[in-house]
């Protein structure tokens, strides 16, 4: 696994965090934002942090202005890989946690170029709506006290996948389920995989050493 510069920032934020977060009341919300009028946040001071609403849903902060958090979406904590969570009330209480969310979602690409430190997205990521090769949640394993763990995802070609055959060459891990967002850790696969028919299946295992 290659850590991009953004991945190093995420790793620091996840392991060490910020000195403090924030708890307050919103003045507006949407499916991809939370606003607190009158706030005086520094631009992007909450980037990559997690914001949690009173209803229990959470979002990954992609960026922020002085008063608005832009998030990827709202997640149900029990089923983060499923449907988006319900947008909380426009006057919800919330907490911005002083740490980052885990990079539990895997994306695939046909791009085989070496990972560049400045990459913030997975080049040519597969994003076919409804397809079986789009970003999905991993099965994560780690033994207590161990220095390594694995992130495993199983992808199955379905009828929505177009442009077959397709050669998978690289994967990426991200805190976001949405393609194109926060692609922070990437790995060129040890061998490419050619998927050519509906039902073809690919299991990708990424071994992570802390």
N, C-alpha and C positions, 0 to 999 in steps of 0.2 A: 504494500500500500504506500503510495506517495502522498505526502502531505503538501498541499499548496500553501502559499502564504496565508490565505484565508483560513485554511485548516489549522495552521499553527495558532492563529488567533482564537479559533473556536476551541481548540484543545486547552489553551490557557484559561479561557472563560469557563469551560466546563470543570476544570480541575481546581482552579483557584478562585475565579469569580471576581465580581466587583466588590468594593468596600460596602456598598449598600444598594438596595433596590428602592422601590416606592410602593406605597399603598395609598389609594385615593379613590375618587369617584369620577367616572366618565361623564362627559356632556354629550357625546354622540358615539355611535358605533356603526359599522357596516360589516359585510362579510370579510373584508380585508383591512379593516382599520379600527382604531380606537382613538377618540379625541378627548382631550381635557383642555377646554378653553381656559386661558389664564396660566397655563403651565409655562415654564421657561426652560425647557430642556435644551441642552446643547445638541446640535445636529449629530445624529447617529450615536448618541451616548448609550442608547439601549440596543444598538444593533446586535443581533444574534442572541439576545436575551429572550426569556419566555415570559409572556404576559398571561395571567390567569384571571378569569372573570369569576364573579360570585356564583354563577351557575355551574362552575366546574370546568367549562371548556377553556382551552388554552390556545395560544398562537405563538409562532416564532416571529420575532421582530426582524423585518428585513431592513428597515431604515426608520428614522424619525426626524421630524421637524421640531420646532419649538413646542408644538401643541398636538401633533398627530403621530401616532404609531402606525406604520404600515406593516401588516402581517401577511404571511402566506395564506392562511385560512384559519378557521377555528377547528380544533380537534377535540373529539371525545377521548379522554384519557384511557378509557378501557378498551377502545377500538380505534387507535390512531390511524390504522391502515384502511379503515372503512370510510363511510360517508362523512362529509363535513359536519361538524357540530353546529347546533343552532346558534345563530348570531345572538349575543346577549343583549339585554336591554340597553338603550342609549344612555341610561343613567346608572349603569351597573357599578358596583364597587369592584375594584380590581387590584391585583398586586403584580408589579414587575419584579420578577425574581432576579437576583444578582448573579445569574449563571446561564449557560447555554443549554439547549436541549440536545439529546443524544442523536448521533447520526445513524438512525435506524432504518432509513429507506435507501434502496439500491436502484440505480438506473443503469441502462445499457446503451452502448453506442457501437457503430461500425467503424468509428475512427480509431486507427491503430497508432497514432503518433504518440511519442513520449509525453508524459505529463509535464507541463510547464508550471513553475512555481506561481506564476501570476494568474493561472486559470481560476476562474470563479464559476464557470459552468462546464458541463460535460459536452465537448464539441459533438455536434450531430447526434445528440441524444435521441433515442427512439421515443416518439411522443404520439403515436397513432391512437386516436381516441377509441376507447373500448378494446384495444388490442391487448394481447397477453404478454407483450414485451415491454410495457411501460413500467415506470417506477413503481416499486411495491415495498411493503414492509418486510424486513428480514426476521429470521429466527436467530436470536442472539444467545450465545453460550459463553460462560466464563466461570472458571473454578475459583472459589474464594482463595485469595492469597496468590493466585497464579499471575504470571506476567503476560499471558496470551489469552486470546478469546477468538471466537469466530462469528462472522455474520454470513448467514446462508439464505439465499433466495432462490425459489424455483419458478421459472418462467415457462409458460406453455403457449405455443402459437395457437391463435384462434381465428375464426372467420373474418374478424375485423382487420387482421394484420395483412398489409398489402406489400407489394414489391418483393415477394419471395422469389428465389431464396435470398436470405440475408445472412451476412457473416458478422458475428458478434466478436469484437476485438478488445473492448475495454469496459470497465464498470466504474461506478462512482458511488460513494455513500454521502448522505445528506440528512440534516434534521428535518427537511421538508419533503412531503409527498409529491409536491407539484414540480413537474419537469421544468428545468431551466432556473430553478431557485436554489441558491446556497449549495452549489456542488463543491464540496470542500475536500474530500478525500477520493483519490482515483487510483486505479490499478490497471495496467495493461495485462490482459489475461495470459496465463502461461501457455495457452494454445487457443487459437481461434475456434469458434463453433459455428458450423453452417446449419441453419434451420431452413427447411425447404417446404414443409407441408403442415397443414393444420394437425395439431396434436403433437408435433415435435416439441421436445422438452429439454430445457437447459437448467442445470443446477450450478449456481456460482457460489463458491465458498471463499470468503476473504478472511485470512488469518491476520489478526491484529496483535502486535506486540507493543506493550506499553513501555 
